[in-house]
Amino acid sequence: MRKYKSGTRIRLSRSEQLFDLFNVILMFMLMAAVMIPLIHVVAASFSNPSAYVRHQGLLLAPIDFCLDAYRAVLKNKNILTGYANTLFVVVVGTAMNVFVTTIAAYVLSRKNVLWNNVIMMALVFSMYFSGGMIPFYLVVKGVGLNNSIWALIIPSLVSTYNLIIMRTSMAAVPESMEESAKLDGASHWTILWKIMFPLVKPTVAVICLYYAVTHWNAWFDSMLFIRDREHYPLQLILREILIQNDTTAMTAGGGDDYLISETIQFATIVVATLPILTIYPYIQKYFVKGVMIGAVKG
């Protein structure tokens, strides 16, 4: 029996009941596949290092609750510097990304722009075919951005995928609104920020999250372009800790320090992931509306 908001009840056939049951079981399995590793990481980060080393298998709760790993992480100046660098890249980079993407999307969404379709095809072509890593590195180095934190922002200023989403959203706004604004003497700048931007706020929220998550998780570009450790973003520090097992900045070496280095890795993962996990639920509600707006026209 399936009940709808209107109060209507519909009796389901045997095959429909089995299909619903299969969906529920599948969703629980997918949820378990995602949640169990996360629970293990969080539980291990709060566990006593020596007790964790002796434990085998998954953890669903901390063993001998302990905050030593988090104390070591917060004392590590590389983590704090990495956090500051990453926050700068996320805040400044996302603001610049959204600003440039919004202006470009507005221009490309206007039907009277010369060579509009040609420009869009060239942008889409660049999304599928690029020069590769070495030409990209040479260009960034040639313009003087090497070993600069701006190398993590300016070369990736516009994402073609995000630009297409924003352009589609703006193209769905009725032309009559733009024409009425022009009759009242509004300029393109006024139309963009006073009319278009408020109407596509759900899409802007999604684009902001896309850019922010991309900047937050990025580590490869910083590995290519950044040489000074004081410019390292958080994800590059996390890579050193997890892949190269470099916890020397947080441990003094020997005995108990080796044990705590095991839980330090998990604590670092939690510290690096927590901001995005905190922000995501507030923007998640805009996802479907923001991405699909303008996709279906009546």
TIGU-286437 format. One line per 3 residues: their letters; for each residue x, y, z of N, C-alpha, C, O. Coordinates in steps of 0.2 Angstrom, whole numbers, plus 5000, padded with zeros to 4 digits. Layout:
<sites>
a	X/Y/Z/X/Y/Z/X/Y/Z/X/Y/Z  ... $
</sites>
This chain:
<sites>
mrk	5004/4994/5000/5000/5000/5000/5005/5006/5000/5009/5007/5004  5003/5011/4995/5007/5017/4995/5003/5023/4996/4997/5023/4993  5005/5027/5001/5000/5033/5003/5004/5039/5000/5010/5040/5001 $
yks	5000/5044/4997/5002/5050/4994/5000/5056/4999/4996/5055/5003  5003/5062/4998/5001/5067/5002/4994/5069/5002/4991/5072/5007  4990/5068/4997/4983/5069/4996/4979/5065/5000/4973/5066/5001 $
gtr	4982/5059/5003/4978/5055/5007/4976/5049/5003/4973/5044/5006  4977/5049/4996/4975/5043/4992/4980/5037/4993/4986/5038/4994  4977/5031/4994/4980/5025/4995/4980/5021/4989/4974/5020/4986 $
irl	4985/5018/4986/4985/5014/4980/4988/5007/4982/4994/5007/4985  4984/5002/4981/4987/4995/4982/4992/4993/4977/4991/4993/4971  4998/4991/4979/5003/4989/4975/5003/4982/4973/5001/4977/4977 $
srs	5005/4980/4967/5005/4973/4965/5011/4970/4968/5016/4973/4971  5012/4963/4967/5017/4959/4970/5024/4962/4967/5029/4963/4971  5024/4963/4961/5030/4965/4957/5032/4972/4960/5038/4973/4961 $
eql	5028/4976/4961/5029/4983/4963/5032/4983/4970/5036/4987/4972  5029/4979/4974/5031/4978/4981/5038/4975/4981/5042/4978/4985  5040/4970/4977/5047/4968/4977/5052/4973/4974/5057/4973/4976 $
fdl	5049/4977/4969/5054/4982/4967/5055/4987/4972/5061/4990/4973  5050/4990/4976/5051/4994/4981/5056/4991/4987/5060/4995/4989  5055/4985/4988/5059/4982/4993/5066/4982/4991/5071/4983/4995 $
fnv	5067/4980/4984/5074/4980/4981/5077/4987/4982/5083/4987/4983  5073/4992/4980/5076/4999/4981/5078/5001/4988/5084/5004/4989  5074/4999/4993/5076/5000/5000/5082/4997/5002/5087/5000/5005 $
ilm	5083/4990/5000/5089/4986/5002/5095/4989/4998/5100/4990/5001  5094/4991/4992/5100/4994/4988/5102/5001/4991/5108/5002/4992  5097/5005/4993/5099/5011/4996/5102/5010/5003/5107/5014/5004 $
fml	5100/5005/5007/5103/5004/5013/5111/5002/5012/5115/5003/5016  5112/4997/5007/5118/4995/5006/5123/5001/5003/5129/5001/5005  5120/5005/4999/5124/5011/4997/5126/5015/5003/5132/5018/5003 $
maa	5121/5016/5007/5122/5021/5013/5127/5018/5017/5132/5021/5020  5127/5011/5018/5132/5008/5023/5139/5008/5020/5144/5009/5023  5139/5007/5013/5146/5008/5010/5149/5015/5010/5155/5015/5011 $
vmi	5145/5020/5011/5147/5027/5012/5149/5028/5019/5154/5031/5021  5144/5026/5023/5144/5029/5030/5149/5025/5035/5153/5027/5039  5150/5018/5033/5154/5014/5038/5162/5016/5037/5165/5017/5043 $
pli	5165/5018/5031/5171/5020/5031/5172/5027/5035/5177/5029/5038  5167/5032/5034/5167/5038/5038/5167/5037/5045/5171/5040/5049  5162/5033/5048/5162/5031/5055/5169/5028/5057/5171/5030/5063 $
hvv	5172/5024/5053/5178/5021/5055/5183/5027/5056/5187/5027/5061  5184/5031/5051/5189/5037/5052/5188/5041/5058/5192/5042/5061  5181/5043/5059/5180/5047/5065/5181/5044/5071/5184/5047/5076 $
aas	5179/5037/5072/5180/5034/5078/5188/5033/5079/5190/5033/5085  5192/5031/5074/5199/5030/5075/5202/5037/5077/5207/5036/5080  5200/5042/5074/5203/5049/5076/5202/5050/5083/5206/5054/5086 $
fsn	5197/5048/5086/5196/5049/5093/5198/5043/5098/5197/5043/5104  5201/5038/5095/5204/5033/5099/5210/5034/5102/5214/5038/5099  5212/5030/5107/5219/5030/5110/5223/5027/5105/5222/5021/5103 $
psa	5229/5030/5104/5234/5027/5098/5236/5020/5100/5235/5016/5095  5238/5018/5106/5240/5011/5107/5235/5006/5107/5236/5001/5104  5229/5008/5109/5223/5004/5108/5221/5003/5101/5219/4997/5099 $
yvr	5221/5008/5097/5219/5007/5090/5224/5003/5086/5222/4999/5082  5231/5003/5088/5236/4999/5084/5234/4992/5086/5235/4987/5082  5232/4990/5092/5231/4983/5094/5224/4981/5091/5223/4975/5091 $
hqg	5220/4985/5089/5213/4983/5087/5213/4981/5079/5218/4983/5075  5209/4976/5078/5209/4974/5071/5202/4974/5068/5197/4973/5072  5201/4976/5062/5194/4977/5059/5192/4984/5060/5195/4989/5061 $
lll	5185/4985/5058/5182/4991/5058/5180/4994/5065/5179/4990/5069  5180/5000/5065/5178/5003/5072/5172/5007/5071/5171/5011/5066  5167/5006/5075/5161/5009/5075/5160/5014/5081/5155/5018/5081 $
api	5165/5014/5085/5165/5018/5091/5172/5019/5093/5176/5014/5092  5174/5025/5096/5181/5026/5098/5183/5021/5104/5179/5019/5108  5189/5019/5103/5192/5014/5109/5196/5019/5114/5201/5022/5112 $
dfc	5194/5019/5120/5197/5023/5125/5198/5030/5123/5203/5032/5121  5192/5033/5123/5192/5040/5120/5198/5044/5121/5200/5045/5127  5201/5048/5116/5207/5051/5117/5207/5057/5112/5205/5056/5106 $
lda	5210/5063/5114/5210/5068/5109/5218/5070/5107/5219/5075/5105  5222/5065/5109/5229/5067/5107/5231/5068/5100/5235/5072/5098  5227/5065/5096/5228/5066/5088/5226/5073/5086/5230/5076/5082 $
yra	5221/5075/5089/5218/5082/5087/5223/5087/5090/5224/5092/5087  5225/5086/5096/5230/5091/5099/5236/5091/5095/5239/5097/5093  5239/5085/5092/5245/5085/5088/5243/5089/5081/5248/5093/5079 $
vlk	5237/5088/5079/5236/5091/5072/5235/5099/5073/5238/5102/5069  5232/5101/5078/5231/5108/5079/5238/5112/5081/5238/5118/5080  5243/5108/5084/5249/5111/5085/5254/5111/5079/5259/5115/5079 $
nkn	5252/5108/5074/5256/5107/5068/5255/5114/5064/5249/5115/5061  5260/5118/5063/5259/5124/5060/5258/5123/5052/5255/5128/5049  5260/5118/5050/5259/5116/5042/5251/5116/5041/5249/5118/5036 $
ilt	5248/5112/5046/5241/5112/5045/5237/5118/5045/5233/5120/5041  5239/5123/5050/5236/5129/5051/5238/5134/5045/5233/5137/5042  5244/5133/5043/5246/5137/5037/5242/5135/5030/5239/5139/5026 $
gya	5241/5128/5030/5238/5125/5024/5230/5127/5024/5227/5128/5019  5227/5127/5031/5221/5129/5031/5220/5137/5029/5215/5138/5025  5224/5141/5031/5224/5148/5029/5224/5149/5021/5221/5152/5018 $
ntl	5229/5145/5018/5230/5145/5011/5224/5143/5007/5222/5146/5002  5221/5137/5010/5215/5134/5007/5209/5139/5007/5206/5140/5002  5208/5142/5013/5203/5146/5014/5203/5152/5009/5198/5155/5007 $
fvv	5209/5155/5008/5210/5161/5004/5209/5158/4997/5205/5162/4993  5211/5153/4995/5210/5150/4988/5202/5149/4987/5199/5151/4982  5199/5146/4992/5192/5145/4991/5188/5151/4991/5183/5152/4987 $
vvg	5189/5156/4996/5185/5162/4996/5186/5166/4990/5182/5168/4986  5193/5168/4989/5194/5173/4984/5193/5169/4977/5190/5172/4972  5195/5163/4976/5195/5160/4970/5187/5159/4968/5185/5160/4962 $
tam	5183/5157/4973/5176/5156/4971/5173/5162/4969/5169/5162/4965  5174/5167/4973/5171/5174/4971/5173/5176/4964/5169/5179/4960  5180/5175/4962/5182/5177/4956/5179/5172/4950/5177/5175/4945 $
nvf	5178/5166/4952/5175/5161/4947/5168/5163/4946/5166/5163/4940  5164/5164/4951/5157/5166/4950/5156/5172/4946/5152/5173/4942  5160/5177/4948/5160/5184/4945/5161/5183/4937/5157/5186/4933 $
vtt	5166/5180/4936/5168/5180/4928/5163/5175/4925/5161/5177/4919  5161/5170/4928/5157/5165/4925/5150/5168/4924/5147/5167/4919  5148/5172/4928/5141/5176/4928/5141/5181/4922/5137/5181/4918 $
iaa	5147/5185/4921/5147/5189/4916/5147/5186/4909/5144/5188/4904  5152/5181/4909/5152/5177/4902/5146/5173/4901/5144/5173/4895  5142/5171/4906/5136/5167/4904/5130/5172/4902/5127/5171/4897 $
yvl	5130/5178/4905/5126/5183/4902/5127/5185/4895/5122/5186/4891  5133/5186/4893/5135/5188/4887/5133/5183/4882/5130/5184/4877  5135/5177/4883/5133/5171/4879/5126/5169/4879/5124/5165/4874 $
srk	5122/5171/4883/5115/5169/4883/5111/5174/4879/5105/5173/4878  5114/5180/4877/5110/5185/4873/5110/5183/4866/5115/5181/4863  5104/5183/4863/5104/5181/4856/5107/5185/4851/5108/5183/4845 $
nvl	5108/5192/4853/5110/5197/4848/5118/5198/4848/5120/5202/4845  5121/5193/4852/5129/5193/4852/5132/5190/4846/5130/5185/4844  5136/5194/4843/5139/5192/4836/5144/5185/4838/5147/5185/4843 $
wnn	5143/5180/4834/5146/5174/4834/5145/5170/4841/5150/5167/4843  5139/5171/4843/5138/5168/4850/5139/5160/4849/5142/5158/4854  5136/5157/4845/5136/5150/4844/5144/5147/4843/5146/5142/4845 $
vim	5147/5151/4839/5154/5150/4837/5158/5150/4844/5162/5145/4845  5157/5155/4848/5161/5155/4854/5159/5150/4859/5164/5147/4862  5153/5148/4859/5151/5142/4863/5154/5136/4861/5156/5132/4865 $
mal	5154/5135/4854/5157/5128/4852/5164/5128/4853/5167/5123/4855  5168/5134/4853/5175/5134/4855/5176/5132/4862/5181/5129/4864  5172/5135/4866/5172/5134/4873/5171/5126/4875/5174/5123/4879 $
vfs	5166/5123/4872/5164/5116/4873/5170/5112/4870/5172/5107/4873  5173/5114/4865/5179/5110/4862/5185/5110/4867/5188/5105/4868  5186/5116/4870/5191/5116/4875/5190/5112/4881/5194/5110/4885 $
myf	5183/5110/4882/5181/5106/4888/5184/5099/4887/5185/5095/4892  5183/5097/4881/5185/5090/4879/5192/5089/4877/5195/5083/4878  5195/5094/4874/5202/5093/4871/5206/5099/4874/5204/5105/4873 $
sgg	5212/5097/4877/5216/5102/4880/5223/5101/4878/5225/5096/4875  5228/5106/4879/5235/5105/4877/5239/5100/4881/5244/5098/4879  5236/5098/4887/5240/5094/4891/5243/5097/4897/5243/5103/4898 $
mip	5246/5093/4901/5249/5095/4907/5256/5100/4906/5256/5105/4909  5260/5097/4902/5266/5101/4900/5265/5108/4897/5268/5113/4900  5261/5109/4892/5259/5115/4890/5256/5120/4895/5257/5126/4895 $
fyl	5252/5117/4899/5248/5121/4904/5254/5123/4909/5253/5129/4911  5258/5119/4911/5264/5121/4916/5268/5127/4913/5269/5131/4916  5270/5126/4906/5274/5131/4903/5270/5138/4902/5273/5143/4903 $
vvk	5264/5137/4901/5260/5144/4901/5260/5147/4908/5261/5153/4908  5258/5143/4913/5258/5146/4920/5265/5149/4922/5265/5154/4924  5270/5145/4920/5277/5148/4922/5279/5154/4917/5282/5158/4920 $
gvg	5276/5154/4911/5278/5159/4907/5275/5166/4909/5278/5171/4907  5269/5166/4912/5266/5172/4914/5268/5174/4921/5265/5179/4923  5272/5170/4924/5275/5172/4930/5271/5170/4936/5272/5173/4942 $
lnn	5267/5165/4936/5263/5163/4941/5266/5157/4945/5263/5155/4950  5271/5155/4943/5274/5149/4946/5276/5150/4953/5279/5156/4954  5275/5146/4958/5277/5147/4965/5273/5152/4968/5275/5156/4973 $
siw	5267/5154/4965/5262/5159/4968/5256/5156/4969/5253/5151/4965  5252/5158/4974/5246/5155/4976/5241/5157/4971/5235/5154/4970  5242/5162/4967/5237/5164/4962/5237/5159/4956/5233/5159/4952 $
ali	5242/5155/4956/5243/5149/4951/5237/5144/4952/5235/5140/4947  5234/5144/4958/5229/5140/4959/5222/5143/4958/5217/5139/4958  5222/5149/4956/5215/5153/4955/5215/5155/4948/5210/5153/4945 $
ips	5219/5159/4945/5219/5162/4939/5218/5157/4933/5214/5158/4929  5223/5152/4932/5222/5148/4927/5216/5144/4926/5214/5142/4920  5212/5143/4932/5206/5139/4931/5200/5144/4933/5196/5142/4937 $
lvs	5200/5150/4930/5195/5155/4932/5188/5153/4930/5184/5155/4934  5188/5150/4924/5181/5148/4922/5181/5141/4920/5185/5138/4917  5176/5137/4923/5174/5130/4921/5169/5130/4915/5164/5133/4916 $
tyn	5171/5127/4910/5166/5127/4904/5159/5124/4906/5154/5126/4904  5160/5118/4910/5154/5115/4912/5149/5120/4916/5143/5120/4915  5152/5123/4921/5148/5128/4925/5146/5134/4921/5140/5136/4922 $
lii	5150/5136/4916/5147/5141/4912/5141/5139/4908/5137/5143/4907  5141/5133/4905/5135/5131/4902/5129/5130/4906/5124/5132/4904  5130/5128/4912/5124/5128/4917/5121/5135/4918/5115/5136/4918 $
mrt	5126/5140/4919/5124/5147/4921/5121/5150/4914/5116/5153/4915  5124/5149/4909/5121/5151/4902/5114/5149/4901/5110/5152/4899  5113/5142/4902/5106/5139/4901/5101/5142/4906/5096/5143/4904 $
sma	5103/5143/4912/5099/5146/4917/5097/5153/4915/5091/5155/4915  5102/5157/4913/5100/5164/4911/5096/5165/4904/5092/5169/4903  5097/5160/4900/5094/5160/4893/5086/5158/4894/5082/5160/4890 $
avp	5085/5155/4900/5078/5153/4902/5074/5159/4904/5068/5159/4905  5077/5165/4906/5073/5171/4909/5070/5174/4903/5073/5175/4898  5064/5176/4904/5060/5179/4898/5063/5185/4895/5065/5189/4899 $
esm	5063/5186/4889/5066/5192/4886/5062/5198/4887/5065/5203/4887  5056/5197/4889/5052/5203/4890/5054/5207/4896/5053/5213/4897  5057/5203/4901/5060/5207/4907/5066/5211/4905/5066/5217/4908 $
ees	5070/5209/4901/5076/5213/4899/5073/5219/4894/5076/5224/4895  5069/5217/4890/5066/5223/4886/5063/5228/4890/5064/5234/4889  5059/5226/4895/5056/5231/4900/5061/5235/4903/5060/5242/4904 $
akl	5066/5232/4905/5072/5236/4909/5075/5241/4904/5077/5246/4906  5076/5239/4898/5080/5243/4893/5075/5249/4892/5078/5255/4891  5069/5248/4891/5064/5254/4890/5064/5259/4896/5063/5265/4895 $
dga	5066/5256/4902/5067/5261/4908/5074/5264/4908/5075/5267/4913  5078/5262/4903/5085/5265/4903/5090/5261/4907/5095/5264/4908  5089/5255/4908/5094/5251/4912/5099/5249/4907/5098/5247/4901 $
shw	5105/5249/4909/5111/5246/4905/5112/5239/4906/5108/5236/4910  5116/5236/4902/5117/5229/4903/5120/5227/4910/5118/5222/4913  5124/5231/4913/5127/5230/4919/5121/5230/4924/5121/5225/4929 $
til	5116/5234/4924/5110/5234/4928/5106/5228/4927/5104/5225/4932  5105/5226/4921/5101/5221/4920/5104/5214/4922/5100/5210/4925  5110/5214/4922/5114/5208/4924/5113/5207/4932/5111/5202/4934 $
wki	5115/5212/4936/5115/5212/4943/5109/5213/4946/5108/5211/4952  5104/5217/4943/5098/5218/4947/5092/5214/4944/5087/5213/4948  5093/5211/4939/5087/5206/4936/5089/5199/4935/5086/5195/4938 $
mfp	5094/5198/4931/5097/5191/4930/5099/5188/4936/5097/5182/4938  5104/5191/4940/5107/5188/4945/5102/5185/4951/5103/5180/4953  5097/5190/4953/5093/5187/4958/5088/5182/4955/5086/5177/4959 $
lvk	5087/5181/4949/5082/5176/4946/5086/5169/4946/5082/5164/4945  5092/5169/4945/5096/5163/4945/5100/5161/4951/5105/5158/4951  5098/5164/4957/5101/5163/4963/5102/5155/4964/5107/5153/4967 $
ptv	5097/5151/4963/5098/5144/4965/5104/5141/4960/5108/5137/4963  5105/5143/4954/5110/5141/4950/5117/5144/4953/5122/5140/4953  5117/5150/4955/5123/5153/4958/5125/5149/4964/5131/5148/4965 $
avi	5120/5147/4968/5122/5143/4974/5125/5137/4972/5130/5135/4975  5123/5133/4967/5126/5127/4965/5133/5128/4962/5137/5124/4963  5133/5133/4958/5140/5135/4955/5145/5137/4960/5151/5135/4960 $
cly	5143/5140/4965/5147/5142/4971/5150/5136/4974/5156/5135/4976  5145/5131/4975/5147/5125/4979/5152/5121/4974/5157/5118/4977  5150/5120/4968/5155/5117/4963/5162/5120/4963/5167/5116/4964 $
yav	5162/5126/4963/5169/5129/4963/5172/5129/4969/5178/5127/4970  5169/5130/4975/5172/5129/4982/5174/5122/4983/5180/5121/4986  5170/5117/4981/5173/5110/4982/5179/5109/4978/5183/5105/4980 $
thw	5179/5111/4972/5185/5110/4968/5191/5113/4970/5196/5110/4971  5190/5119/4973/5196/5122/4976/5198/5119/4982/5204/5118/4984  5193/5117/4986/5195/5114/4993/5199/5107/4992/5203/5105/4995 $
naw	5197/5103/4987/5200/5096/4986/5206/5097/4981/5209/5091/4981  5207/5102/4978/5213/5102/4973/5219/5102/4977/5221/5105/4982  5224/5097/4974/5230/5097/4976/5235/5096/4971/5241/5098/4971 $
fds	5233/5094/4965/5238/5092/4959/5241/5099/4957/5247/5099/4956  5237/5104/4955/5240/5110/4953/5245/5113/4958/5250/5116/4956  5243/5113/4964/5248/5115/4969/5255/5111/4970/5260/5114/4971 $
mlf	5254/5105/4968/5260/5100/4968/5264/5102/4962/5271/5102/4962  5261/5105/4957/5265/5107/4951/5268/5114/4951/5274/5115/4949  5265/5118/4954/5267/5125/4954/5270/5128/4961/5273/5133/4960 $
ird	5268/5125/4966/5270/5128/4973/5276/5125/4975/5277/5118/4975  5281/5128/4977/5288/5126/4979/5289/5127/4987/5291/5123/4990  5287/5133/4989/5287/5135/4996/5282/5132/5000/5276/5132/4999 $
reh	5284/5129/5006/5279/5126/5010/5274/5130/5013/5269/5128/5015  5276/5137/5014/5271/5141/5017/5266/5143/5013/5261/5146/5015  5266/5141/5006/5261/5142/5001/5257/5135/5000/5252/5135/4996 $
ypl	5259/5130/5003/5255/5124/5002/5248/5124/5005/5247/5127/5010  5243/5122/5001/5236/5121/5003/5235/5115/5008/5240/5111/5008  5229/5115/5011/5228/5110/5016/5229/5103/5012/5231/5098/5015 $
qli	5226/5102/5006/5226/5095/5003/5232/5093/5002/5234/5087/5002  5237/5097/5000/5244/5095/4999/5247/5093/5005/5251/5088/5005  5246/5096/5011/5248/5094/5017/5245/5087/5019/5249/5082/5021 $
lre	5239/5086/5018/5235/5080/5019/5238/5074/5015/5239/5069/5017  5240/5076/5009/5243/5071/5004/5250/5068/5007/5251/5062/5007  5254/5073/5010/5260/5071/5013/5259/5066/5019/5263/5061/5020 $
ili	5254/5068/5023/5253/5064/5029/5250/5057/5027/5252/5052/5030  5246/5057/5022/5242/5050/5021/5247/5046/5016/5247/5040/5017  5249/5049/5011/5253/5045/5006/5260/5044/5007/5263/5038/5007 $
qnd	5263/5049/5009/5271/5049/5011/5272/5047/5019/5277/5046/5021  5266/5047/5022/5266/5045/5030/5271/5050/5033/5275/5048/5038  5271/5056/5031/5275/5062/5034/5271/5065/5040/5267/5070/5039 $
tta	5272/5062/5046/5270/5065/5052/5275/5068/5057/5274/5069/5063  5281/5069/5054/5287/5072/5058/5285/5078/5061/5288/5080/5066  5281/5083/5058/5280/5089/5060/5275/5089/5066/5274/5094/5070 $
mta	5272/5083/5067/5267/5082/5073/5270/5078/5078/5267/5077/5084  5275/5074/5077/5278/5069/5082/5285/5070/5082/5288/5073/5078  5288/5069/5088/5295/5070/5090/5299/5064/5088/5305/5065/5088 $
ggg	5296/5058/5086/5300/5052/5084/5301/5047/5090/5303/5049/5095  5299/5041/5088/5301/5035/5093/5295/5034/5097/5291/5038/5099  5294/5027/5098/5289/5025/5103/5282/5027/5102/5279/5025/5097 $
ddy	5280/5030/5107/5273/5033/5107/5271/5037/5101/5266/5037/5099  5276/5041/5099/5275/5045/5093/5273/5041/5087/5269/5044/5083  5276/5035/5086/5274/5031/5081/5267/5029/5081/5263/5029/5076 $
lis	5265/5027/5087/5258/5025/5088/5253/5031/5087/5248/5030/5083  5255/5037/5089/5250/5042/5088/5250/5044/5081/5245/5047/5079  5255/5043/5077/5255/5045/5070/5250/5041/5066/5247/5043/5061 $
eti	5248/5035/5069/5242/5031/5066/5236/5035/5066/5232/5036/5061  5234/5038/5072/5228/5041/5073/5228/5048/5070/5223/5051/5069  5234/5051/5070/5235/5058/5067/5232/5058/5060/5229/5063/5058 $
qfa	5233/5053/5056/5231/5053/5049/5223/5053/5049/5221/5057/5044  5220/5050/5053/5213/5050/5053/5210/5057/5056/5205/5060/5053  5213/5060/5061/5211/5066/5063/5212/5072/5058/5208/5076/5057 $
tiv	5218/5071/5054/5219/5076/5049/5213/5075/5043/5211/5080/5041  5211/5069/5042/5206/5068/5037/5199/5072/5039/5196/5075/5036  5198/5071/5046/5192/5074/5049/5192/5081/5048/5188/5085/5046 $
vat	5198/5084/5050/5199/5091/5050/5198/5094/5043/5196/5100/5042  5201/5091/5038/5201/5093/5032/5194/5092/5028/5193/5096/5024  5190/5088/5031/5184/5086/5027/5178/5090/5031/5173/5091/5028 $
lpi	5179/5092/5037/5173/5095/5041/5170/5101/5038/5164/5101/5038  5174/5106/5036/5170/5112/5033/5166/5110/5027/5160/5113/5027  5168/5106/5022/5163/5105/5017/5157/5101/5019/5152/5102/5017 $
lti	5158/5096/5024/5152/5092/5026/5147/5097/5030/5141/5096/5030  5150/5102/5033/5146/5107/5037/5142/5111/5032/5136/5113/5033  5145/5114/5027/5142/5118/5022/5137/5115/5017/5132/5117/5016 $
ypy	5139/5109/5015/5135/5105/5010/5127/5105/5012/5123/5106/5007  5125/5103/5018/5118/5102/5019/5114/5108/5018/5108/5108/5016  5117/5114/5019/5113/5120/5018/5112/5122/5010/5108/5126/5009 $
iqk	5116/5120/5006/5116/5121/4999/5113/5116/4995/5111/5116/4989  5113/5110/4998/5110/5104/4994/5103/5104/4991/5102/5102/4986  5099/5108/4995/5092/5109/4993/5092/5113/4986/5087/5113/4983 $
yfv	5097/5117/4984/5097/5120/4978/5099/5116/4972/5099/5118/4966  5102/5110/4973/5105/5106/4968/5100/5105/4962/5102/5107/4956  5095/5102/4963/5090/5100/4958/5088/5106/4954/5088/5106/4948 $
kgv	5085/5111/4958/5082/5117/4955/5088/5121/4951/5087/5123/4946  5094/5121/4954/5099/5125/4951/5102/5123/4945/5103/5126/4940  5103/5116/4945/5106/5113/4939/5101/5112/4933/5102/5113/4927 $
mig	5094/5111/4935/5089/5109/4930/5085/5115/4927/5082/5115/4923  5086/5121/4931/5083/5127/4929/5084/5129/4921/5090/5129/4920  5079/5130/4918/5081/5131/4911/5081/5125/4906/5081/5126/4900 $
avk	5082/5119/4909/5083/5114/4905/5077/5112/4901/5077/5109/4896  5071/5113/4905/5065/5111/4902/5061/5118/4901/5059/5121/4905  5059/5119/4895/5055/5125/4893/5048/5123/4891/5047/5119/4887 $
g	5043/5127/4894/5036/5126/4892/5034/5130/4885/5029/5129/4883 $
</sites>
